[in-house]
Amino acid sequence: MMLADGFSSNGSGSPGVRRLGQVVGGSLSRGLDVRLDASDASAEDVAVGSFVTIQGRRQRYFAVVTDIELRAVDDGVRHFPPSEIGDGGFTAEVISGTVAYGQLSAMPSMAVPIEAVQQGAAEQAKTIPEHFSPVYAASQADIDAVFRARDGDFALGSPQGMESSLVRLDLKTLANRSVGVFGASGTGKTFLARMLLAGLVKQTPAVSLVFDMESEYGWQGQDNDRGRQVKGLKQLFPSRVVTFTLDEASSRRRGATPDGVVRIGYDEVEPEDIEVLRESLNLSEVAAATSWNVARHFKDQWLREFIALNAADVNDLASEIGVNLSALQTLHRRLLSWERFGFLANESQGNASAGGIIEQLERGNHVVLEFGQYGRNTAAYVLVSNLLTRRIHETWVRRKELADGGHGDEPRSLVIFIEEAHKFLTPEIASQTIFGAIARELRKYNVTLMIVDQRPSGIDSEVMSQLGTRLSCALNDDRDMNAVLMGARDAGQLRNVLSRLDSKQQALVFGHAVPMPVVVRPRDYDEAFYAEMGAGPSVVVAGGLPENEAERMQREIDELFPPE
């Protein structure tokens, strides 16, 4: 029969799926030792990251496999293996599973009392089963029970070793706290992040602001493994996603028509933006701090007037404001290069800057800001992302405080998405960036982060500790693996799972949004996914845009930004 909570039973109280073995030792802190049955199970049948259920006397446990061993009762088997005895495979067959056997390490995460199985009251495991408790391979029913799958939950992918099953997420819970998506280059973290963003648009009331460094999330992205292009958020949700760009020419070369072109006024740049960029601009601490003196001298237009100075003027300015000449000269040379940033304008641009983005977010639209050629320039990416986020965050703080005082509605929940997060969140500057402040606020003002990075070890440890849910594809560096697992329960066992992930399309998911750690193969980002998101099949015509898409997009642009 099938129990109400989804756990399967054969009528005797034991799970009605394949038996693997029995518990022979272990502890709650280091995990359980499971000896594989001699006749029914092989070490080759179970992979690290797989799910198992354990039938205790009073509770049923749900666990993840963290290690696999080959063991022997007698060490003599090591020194004189059967192949050296000369009797073919007969001796090996006789002693396999008895004198020599396979053993699993399984980390129990969830448990439900036997009498409450039908109510599905699974909670975090605080005990362990007795010796010789039977262990079974998990079923889809078990997974649905533990992950509390409900209609409408987001299908993330298949668990390890269960390709026909699905792990589903409640994305509202995911968005309640900041999220980290990690993985080495080429492991699939971009596809995983794009899938999560699509799910947030489809299934949650939150809005998202995506700083699209590589222009992968707006109109379309690139599947390098298959040599094809895939739909971005704008194609999937044309009426709910608004795209802005810093580089209109780049957008049009890629066959995309942005809804707006962002321009940043010189007067919007503040000395704290320079402090954040100290490493990117290769400035000394003294040179970066000099920007405050310059700003006090020139007032609102400090950056534009400072850049316009010639060498002699810079020398005179150093004497006038009493700063180190060498530091001021270095600052001037570094900032002079910003004149080639085509997105910088003499003054604030209203709807073409933070104001326009805020307006769209307040309407309930999701915003993607594509950087085009400027995504390859670290200074430009950090400058614009930090500056715009600071302005937007100020608006959300003001609106939240007014709402708390009974003078308005609360602002919408906002998820801010940034790539290469370590550029904003190193230990040296995390306390100075707006992103560091948001991570520490724990959603106090209805704003959270989704950070994507291939070098999590470069991110401040305090920020990492505030991430509610972490999704990590394969990582190559021990420091990066340690950083991802920082503060996690059972980090020691999970490290072995993380280190065994496939090099592509596999991720370890743990934290706030899942009841227990799970290894997932993310689903394909393809026509089936598009259909689930509500988008029709791709119909491409000359020029690169789907049929009727250019006309629709132009109409939306005219509505958002009426021609003068």
C-alpha positions as CSV (number, residue, x, y, z in Angstrom):
1,M,0.0,0.0,0.0
2,M,1.0,3.7,-0.2
3,L,1.0,5.6,3.1
4,A,-0.6,9.0,3.3
5,D,2.7,10.9,3.6
6,G,4.1,9.3,0.5
7,F,6.3,6.6,2.1
8,S,5.7,3.3,0.6
9,S,5.0,0.1,2.6
10,N,4.7,-3.6,1.8
11,G,2.1,-4.1,4.4
12,S,4.4,-5.2,7.2
13,G,5.6,-1.7,8.0
14,S,8.8,-1.9,6.0
15,P,9.4,0.2,2.9
16,G,8.4,-1.7,-0.3
17,V,11.5,-0.9,-2.3
18,R,14.8,-2.5,-2.8
19,R,16.7,-3.4,0.4
20,L,20.4,-2.4,0.5
21,G,21.6,-3.6,3.8
22,Q,21.5,-2.9,7.5
23,V,22.9,-0.5,10.1
24,V,26.0,-1.9,11.9
25,G,27.4,1.2,13.6
26,G,27.9,4.9,13.5
27,S,26.8,8.1,15.3
28,L,24.6,11.1,14.7
29,S,27.6,13.4,14.2
30,R,29.6,11.3,11.7
31,G,26.8,9.3,10.1
32,L,25.7,5.6,10.1
33,D,27.7,2.6,8.9
34,V,25.5,0.4,6.6
35,R,26.7,-3.1,5.6
36,L,25.5,-4.0,2.2
37,D,23.5,-7.3,1.8
38,A,25.7,-10.0,0.3
39,S,23.2,-11.2,-2.3
40,D,21.0,-8.3,-3.1
41,A,23.2,-5.2,-3.2
42,S,26.6,-4.2,-4.6
43,A,28.8,-1.2,-3.9
44,E,28.5,-0.5,-7.6
45,D,24.7,0.0,-7.3
46,V,24.9,3.0,-4.9
47,A,26.4,6.4,-5.6
48,V,27.6,9.1,-3.2
49,G,24.7,11.6,-2.9
50,S,22.0,8.9,-3.2
51,F,19.0,8.8,-0.9
52,V,18.2,5.9,1.4
53,T,15.5,5.2,4.0
54,I,16.2,3.4,7.3
55,Q,13.4,1.6,9.2
56,G,14.1,1.9,12.9
57,R,12.1,0.4,15.7
58,R,10.3,3.7,16.5
59,Q,11.2,6.0,13.7
60,R,11.7,5.9,9.9
61,Y,14.8,7.9,8.8
62,F,15.7,9.6,5.5
63,A,19.4,9.8,4.8
64,V,21.9,10.7,2.1
65,V,24.9,8.4,1.2
66,T,28.2,10.3,1.9
67,D,30.8,7.6,1.3
68,I,31.2,4.0,0.1
69,E,33.9,1.5,1.4
70,L,35.1,-2.0,0.7
71,R,35.9,-3.8,4.0
72,A,37.0,-7.2,5.1
73,V,36.6,-9.2,8.3
74,D,40.1,-10.6,7.9
75,D,43.0,-8.5,6.7
76,G,44.4,-11.6,5.1
77,V,42.1,-11.0,2.2
78,R,44.1,-7.8,1.4
79,H,47.4,-9.7,1.2
80,F,46.1,-12.9,-0.4
81,P,43.1,-12.0,-2.7
82,P,41.2,-14.9,-4.3
83,S,42.7,-14.3,-7.7
84,E,46.1,-15.4,-6.4
85,I,44.7,-18.7,-5.1
86,G,44.3,-20.2,-8.5
87,D,40.7,-21.4,-8.4
88,G,39.2,-18.9,-10.8
89,G,36.3,-16.9,-9.4
90,F,34.8,-19.5,-7.1
91,T,36.6,-18.4,-3.9
92,A,35.9,-14.8,-4.6
93,E,32.2,-15.6,-5.0
94,V,32.1,-17.5,-1.8
95,I,33.8,-14.9,0.4
96,S,32.2,-11.8,-1.3
97,G,29.6,-10.3,1.0
98,T,30.8,-12.4,4.0
99,V,34.5,-12.1,4.7
100,A,34.7,-9.2,2.2
101,Y,31.8,-6.8,1.9
102,G,30.7,-3.3,0.9
103,Q,29.7,-0.6,3.4
104,L,28.0,2.7,3.1
105,S,28.2,5.8,5.2
106,A,24.8,7.5,5.4
107,M,24.0,10.8,7.1
108,P,20.5,10.7,8.6
109,S,18.8,14.1,8.2
110,M,15.0,13.6,8.6
111,A,13.0,11.3,10.8
112,V,9.3,10.5,11.4
113,P,7.8,8.5,14.2
114,I,6.3,5.2,13.0
115,E,2.9,6.0,14.5
116,A,3.0,9.4,12.7
117,V,4.1,8.2,9.3
118,Q,0.6,8.6,7.8
119,Q,0.6,12.2,8.9
120,G,3.9,12.9,7.3
121,A,5.4,14.6,10.3
122,A,9.0,14.4,9.3
123,E,11.4,16.5,11.3
124,Q,15.1,17.0,11.7
125,A,16.7,13.8,12.9
126,K,17.9,14.0,16.5
127,T,18.3,10.3,17.2
128,I,19.7,7.3,15.2
129,P,18.2,3.9,14.5
130,E,19.3,0.7,16.4
131,H,21.8,-1.8,15.2
132,F,20.7,-4.0,12.3
133,S,17.9,-1.6,11.2
134,P,17.1,-2.4,7.5
135,V,18.1,0.2,4.9
136,Y,16.3,0.7,1.6
137,A,16.8,2.6,-1.6
138,A,14.5,5.7,-1.6
139,S,11.5,6.0,-3.8
140,Q,9.8,9.0,-5.4
141,A,7.1,8.7,-2.8
142,D,9.7,9.0,-0.1
143,I,11.2,12.1,-1.8
144,D,7.8,13.7,-2.2
145,A,7.1,13.1,1.5
146,V,10.3,14.6,2.8
147,F,10.4,17.5,0.4
148,R,6.7,18.1,1.0
149,A,5.9,18.4,-2.7
150,R,2.8,20.4,-3.5
151,D,1.0,21.3,-6.7
152,G,2.8,24.2,-8.3
153,D,6.2,23.7,-6.6
154,F,9.1,24.3,-8.9
155,A,10.7,21.1,-10.5
156,L,14.4,21.6,-10.1
157,G,15.7,18.3,-11.3
158,S,16.3,14.6,-10.6
159,P,18.0,13.3,-7.4
160,Q,21.2,11.3,-7.6
161,G,20.5,7.9,-9.1
162,M,16.8,8.5,-9.6
163,E,16.5,10.0,-13.1
164,S,12.8,9.4,-13.4
165,S,12.0,11.2,-10.1
166,L,11.9,15.0,-9.4
167,V,13.0,17.2,-6.5
168,R,10.7,20.2,-6.2
169,L,11.3,23.5,-4.4
170,D,9.0,26.1,-2.8
171,L,10.5,29.2,-4.4
172,K,8.7,31.6,-2.1
173,T,10.8,30.0,0.8
174,L,13.9,30.2,-1.4
175,A,13.4,34.0,-2.0
176,N,12.8,34.7,1.7
177,R,16.6,34.7,2.4
178,S,19.7,35.3,0.2
179,V,20.8,32.5,-2.1
180,G,24.2,31.5,-3.4
181,V,24.8,29.6,-6.7
182,F,28.4,28.4,-7.0
183,G,30.4,26.3,-9.4
184,A,33.6,26.2,-11.4
185,S,33.5,27.6,-15.0
186,G,31.6,25.3,-17.3
187,T,29.8,23.3,-14.7
188,G,26.3,24.7,-15.5
189,K,25.8,27.3,-12.7
190,T,24.5,29.8,-15.3
191,F,21.8,27.5,-16.5
192,L,20.9,26.7,-12.9
193,A,20.7,30.4,-12.0
194,R,18.6,31.1,-15.1
195,M,16.2,28.3,-14.2
196,L,15.8,29.7,-10.7
197,L,15.2,33.2,-12.0
198,A,12.5,31.9,-14.4
199,G,10.9,30.1,-11.6
200,L,10.8,33.2,-9.4
201,V,9.1,35.1,-12.3
202,K,6.6,32.4,-12.8
203,Q,5.7,31.4,-9.3
204,T,6.4,34.1,-6.7
205,P,5.2,37.6,-6.0
206,A,8.8,38.8,-5.6
207,V,10.4,40.9,-8.3
208,S,14.0,40.5,-9.4
209,L,16.7,42.9,-10.6
210,V,19.3,41.0,-12.7
211,F,22.8,42.6,-13.3
212,D,23.5,40.6,-16.4
213,M,27.3,40.8,-16.7
214,E,27.6,38.5,-19.8
215,S,24.2,39.3,-21.4
216,E,23.0,35.8,-20.7
217,Y,19.7,36.3,-19.0
218,G,17.7,39.0,-20.8
219,W,16.8,38.2,-24.4
220,Q,18.8,35.0,-24.9
221,G,21.7,33.0,-23.7
222,Q,24.2,30.6,-25.1
223,D,24.5,26.9,-24.6
224,N,28.1,26.4,-25.5
225,D,28.0,22.6,-25.0
226,R,25.3,22.1,-27.7
227,G,26.2,25.1,-29.8
228,R,22.8,26.7,-29.6
229,Q,21.0,29.7,-28.2
230,V,18.4,29.4,-25.5
231,K,15.6,31.7,-24.4
232,G,16.2,34.4,-21.9
233,L,13.7,35.8,-19.4
234,K,12.4,38.3,-21.8
235,Q,11.4,35.7,-24.3
236,L,9.8,33.5,-21.7
237,F,7.9,36.3,-19.9
238,P,7.5,39.2,-22.4
239,S,4.9,41.0,-20.4
240,R,6.6,40.7,-17.0
241,V,10.3,41.3,-17.8
242,V,11.8,44.6,-18.8
243,T,15.3,44.8,-20.3
244,F,17.6,47.7,-20.0
245,T,21.1,48.0,-21.4
246,L,24.3,50.0,-20.9
247,D,25.4,49.1,-24.5
248,E,22.6,49.5,-27.0
249,A,24.8,48.6,-30.0
250,S,25.7,45.3,-28.4
251,S,22.1,44.5,-27.8
252,R,21.1,45.2,-31.4
253,R,24.1,43.1,-32.7
254,R,22.7,40.2,-30.8
255,G,19.2,40.7,-32.3
256,A,17.7,42.1,-29.1
257,T,15.7,45.3,-28.7
258,P,16.1,46.6,-25.2
259,D,13.2,48.4,-23.4
260,G,15.5,51.2,-22.2
261,V,19.1,52.4,-22.3
262,V,20.7,53.3,-19.0
263,R,22.7,56.4,-18.5
264,I,24.5,57.2,-15.3
265,G,25.2,60.8,-14.4
266,Y,28.6,61.9,-13.2
267,D,26.8,63.6,-10.3
268,E,25.5,60.2,-9.2
269,V,28.9,58.7,-8.5
270,E,30.0,59.1,-4.9
271,P,33.3,58.6,-3.1
272,E,32.1,55.4,-1.6
273,D,31.8,54.0,-5.1
274,I,35.5,54.7,-5.5
275,E,36.3,53.0,-2.2
276,V,34.5,49.9,-3.4
277,L,36.5,50.0,-6.6
278,R,39.9,50.3,-4.9
279,E,41.1,46.9,-5.9
280,S,39.7,47.0,-9.4
281,L,41.3,50.4,-10.0
282,N,44.6,49.4,-8.4
283,L,44.4,52.3,-5.9
284,S,46.2,52.5,-2.6
285,E,44.0,53.1,0.4
286,V,45.3,56.7,0.6
287,A,44.5,57.3,-3.1
288,A,40.9,56.0,-2.7
289,A,40.3,58.0,0.4
290,T,41.5,61.2,-1.4
291,S,38.2,61.0,-3.4
292,W,36.4,62.3,-0.3
293,N,38.6,65.4,-0.2
294,V,38.0,66.0,-3.9
295,A,34.2,65.6,-3.5
296,R,34.1,68.1,-0.6
297,H,36.0,70.6,-2.8
298,F,33.9,70.3,-6.0
299,K,30.5,69.4,-4.5
300,D,27.9,67.7,-6.7
301,Q,29.9,67.7,-9.9
302,W,33.1,66.6,-8.3
303,L,33.8,63.7,-10.7
304,R,33.2,65.5,-13.9
305,E,35.3,68.6,-12.8
306,F,38.1,66.4,-11.4
307,I,38.4,64.4,-14.6
308,A,38.5,67.6,-16.7
309,L,41.7,68.8,-14.9
310,N,45.0,68.8,-16.6
311,A,48.3,67.8,-14.9
312,A,49.1,71.3,-13.7
313,D,45.6,71.7,-12.3
314,V,46.0,68.5,-10.4
315,N,49.2,69.7,-8.8
316,D,47.5,72.9,-7.8
317,L,44.5,71.1,-6.4
318,A,46.7,68.9,-4.2
319,S,48.2,71.9,-2.5
320,E,44.8,73.6,-2.2
321,I,43.0,70.7,-0.5
322,G,46.1,69.4,1.4
323,V,46.3,65.9,0.1
324,N,49.2,63.7,-1.1
325,L,50.2,64.7,-4.6
326,S,51.2,61.2,-5.8
327,A,47.9,59.8,-4.4
328,L,45.8,62.5,-6.2
329,Q,47.7,62.0,-9.5
330,T,47.1,58.2,-9.4
331,L,43.4,58.8,-8.6
332,H,43.1,61.2,-11.5
333,R,44.8,58.8,-14.0
334,R,42.6,55.9,-13.0
335,L,39.3,58.0,-13.2
336,L,40.4,59.6,-16.5
337,S,39.9,56.2,-18.2
338,W,36.2,56.5,-17.4
339,E,35.7,59.0,-20.2
340,R,35.4,56.1,-22.6
341,F,32.4,54.7,-20.6
342,G,29.6,55.6,-23.0
343,F,27.0,55.2,-20.3
344,L,28.3,58.1,-18.2
345,A,26.4,61.4,-18.9
346,N,26.8,64.9,-17.6
347,E,23.7,64.7,-15.4
348,S,21.3,62.2,-14.0
349,Q,19.0,60.8,-16.7
350,G,15.7,60.2,-14.8
351,N,13.8,57.3,-16.4
352,A,17.1,56.1,-18.1
353,S,18.7,55.5,-14.7
354,A,17.8,54.2,-11.2
355,G,14.5,56.0,-11.3
356,G,13.3,54.1,-14.4
357,I,14.4,50.8,-13.0
358,I,12.7,51.5,-9.6
359,E,9.5,52.4,-11.4
360,Q,9.4,49.1,-13.3
361,L,10.2,47.1,-10.1
362,E,7.4,48.9,-8.2
363,R,5.0,48.0,-11.0
364,G,5.8,44.4,-10.4
365,N,8.0,43.9,-13.4
366,H,11.3,42.0,-13.3
367,V,14.3,44.0,-14.7
368,V,17.4,42.7,-16.5
369,L,20.2,45.2,-17.0
370,E,22.6,43.9,-19.8
371,F,26.1,45.3,-19.7
372,G,27.2,44.4,-23.2
373,Q,30.9,45.3,-23.8
374,Y,31.1,46.8,-20.3
375,G,30.5,43.4,-18.7
376,R,34.2,42.7,-19.5
377,N,35.3,45.8,-17.6
378,T,35.3,45.0,-13.9
379,A,35.3,48.7,-12.9
380,A,32.2,49.4,-15.0
381,Y,30.4,46.4,-13.8
382,V,31.1,47.1,-10.1
383,L,30.5,50.8,-10.4
384,V,27.0,50.5,-12.1
385,S,25.8,47.6,-10.0
386,N,26.8,49.1,-6.7
387,L,25.6,52.6,-7.5
388,L,22.1,51.5,-8.8
389,T,21.6,49.0,-6.0
390,R,22.4,51.7,-3.4
391,R,19.8,54.0,-4.9
392,I,17.2,51.2,-5.1
393,H,17.9,50.0,-1.6
394,E,17.5,53.5,-0.3
395,T,14.0,53.6,-1.8
396,W,13.1,50.2,-0.3
397,V,14.3,51.2,3.1
398,R,12.3,54.5,3.0
399,R,9.2,52.7,1.9
400,K,9.5,49.9,4.5
401,E,10.0,52.5,7.3
402,L,6.9,54.4,6.1
403,A,4.9,51.2,6.0
404,D,6.0,50.3,9.5
405,G,4.8,53.7,10.6
406,G,1.4,53.1,9.0
407,H,2.0,55.6,6.2
408,G,1.9,53.3,3.1
409,D,2.2,49.8,1.7
410,E,5.2,47.6,2.2
411,P,7.5,47.5,-0.9
412,R,7.5,44.3,-2.9
413,S,10.0,41.6,-2.0
414,L,13.0,42.2,-4.2
415,V,15.7,39.7,-5.2
416,I,18.9,41.3,-6.6
417,F,21.0,39.0,-8.8
418,I,24.7,39.6,-9.2
419,E,27.4,37.5,-10.9
420,E,31.1,37.5,-9.9
421,A,29.9,38.3,-6.4
422,H,33.4,38.2,-4.9
423,K,34.2,41.4,-6.7
424,F,31.7,43.1,-4.4
425,L,32.0,41.0,-1.3
426,T,35.7,40.4,-0.5
427,P,36.6,40.6,3.2
428,E,38.3,44.0,2.6
429,I,35.2,45.8,1.1
430,A,32.1,43.7,2.0
431,S,31.4,46.1,4.9
432,Q,31.5,49.1,2.4
433,T,29.3,47.8,-0.4
434,I,25.6,47.9,-0.4
435,F,25.6,44.2,-1.2
436,G,27.3,43.4,2.1
437,A,24.7,45.5,3.9
438,I,21.8,43.6,2.2
439,A,23.4,40.2,3.1
440,R,23.7,41.2,6.8
441,E,20.2,42.7,7.0
442,L,18.5,39.2,6.7
443,R,15.6,40.6,4.6
444,K,14.8,43.4,7.1
445,Y,13.8,45.7,4.2
446,N,12.3,43.0,1.9
447,V,15.5,42.8,-0.2
448,T,17.6,39.7,-0.6
449,L,20.5,38.6,-2.9
450,M,21.1,35.8,-5.3
451,I,24.8,35.7,-5.8
452,V,26.5,33.6,-8.5
453,D,30.3,33.0,-8.3
454,Q,33.0,30.5,-9.2
455,R,35.3,31.7,-6.4
456,P,33.2,31.5,-3.1
457,S,36.4,31.5,-1.1
458,G,36.9,35.1,-2.1
459,I,33.6,36.1,-0.5
460,D,33.6,37.4,3.1
461,S,32.8,34.6,5.6
462,E,30.1,36.7,7.3
463,V,28.3,37.1,4.0
464,M,28.5,33.4,3.3
465,S,27.1,32.6,6.7
466,Q,24.0,34.7,5.9
467,L,23.1,32.8,2.7
468,G,19.9,30.8,3.5
469,T,20.1,28.4,0.6
470,R,23.2,27.3,-1.4
471,L,23.3,25.5,-4.7
472,S,26.8,24.3,-5.7
473,C,27.9,22.7,-8.9
474,A,31.4,21.1,-9.0
475,L,34.3,23.1,-7.6
476,N,38.0,22.4,-8.2
477,D,39.6,24.2,-5.3
478,D,39.6,22.9,-1.7
479,R,39.2,26.5,-0.3
480,D,36.1,27.0,-2.5
481,M,34.5,23.8,-1.2
482,N,35.2,24.7,2.4
483,A,33.7,28.2,1.8
484,V,30.5,26.8,0.3
485,L,30.0,24.5,3.3
486,M,30.9,27.1,5.9
487,G,28.5,26.9,8.8
488,A,26.5,24.0,7.3
489,R,25.4,21.1,9.5
490,D,27.3,17.9,8.8
491,A,29.8,19.9,6.7
492,G,32.4,17.1,7.0
493,Q,30.2,14.5,5.3
494,L,28.8,17.0,2.8
495,R,32.3,17.9,1.6
496,N,32.8,14.3,0.4
497,V,29.5,14.6,-1.5
498,L,30.5,18.0,-3.0
499,S,33.9,16.7,-4.1
500,R,32.3,13.8,-6.0
501,L,29.9,15.9,-8.1
502,D,30.0,15.4,-11.9
503,S,31.9,18.1,-13.8
504,K,28.7,19.2,-15.5
505,Q,25.0,19.5,-14.7
506,Q,25.0,18.3,-11.1
507,A,24.5,20.3,-8.0
508,L,24.4,19.9,-4.2
509,V,21.5,21.8,-2.7
510,F,21.2,22.5,1.0
511,G,20.0,25.1,3.5
512,H,16.8,27.1,4.2
513,A,14.7,26.0,1.2
514,V,15.2,22.3,1.4
515,P,14.6,20.0,4.5
516,M,17.8,18.1,3.9
517,P,20.8,18.2,1.5
518,V,20.1,16.8,-2.0
519,V,22.3,16.1,-5.0
520,V,20.3,17.1,-8.1
521,R,20.8,16.9,-11.8
522,P,19.1,20.1,-13.0
523,R,16.5,19.5,-15.6
524,D,17.2,20.5,-19.2
525,Y,16.6,24.1,-20.2
526,D,14.7,23.3,-23.4
527,E,11.4,23.4,-25.1
528,A,9.7,21.4,-22.4
529,F,10.9,23.9,-19.8
530,Y,9.8,26.8,-22.0
531,A,6.3,25.3,-22.2
532,E,6.1,24.8,-18.5
533,M,7.0,28.5,-18.0
534,G,4.1,29.3,-20.4
535,A,6.2,30.2,-23.5
536,G,5.4,28.7,-26.9
537,P,7.8,26.9,-29.2
538,S,10.6,28.9,-30.7
539,V,9.8,30.3,-34.2
540,V,12.9,32.1,-35.5
541,V,12.8,34.3,-38.6
542,A,15.4,36.3,-40.5
543,G,17.0,38.9,-38.2
544,G,17.0,36.6,-35.2
545,L,13.7,37.6,-33.5
546,P,10.7,35.2,-33.2
547,E,7.8,36.0,-35.4
548,N,5.8,39.1,-34.3
549,E,8.2,39.6,-31.5
550,A,9.8,42.8,-32.9
551,E,6.4,44.5,-33.3
552,R,5.3,43.5,-29.8
553,M,8.6,44.7,-28.3
554,Q,8.4,48.1,-30.1
555,R,4.9,48.6,-28.8
556,E,6.0,47.9,-25.2
557,I,8.9,50.3,-25.6
558,D,6.5,53.0,-26.8
559,E,4.3,52.4,-23.8
560,L,7.2,52.6,-21.4
561,F,9.0,55.5,-23.0
562,P,6.5,57.5,-25.1
563,P,8.2,59.3,-28.1
564,E,8.6,63.0,-27.5
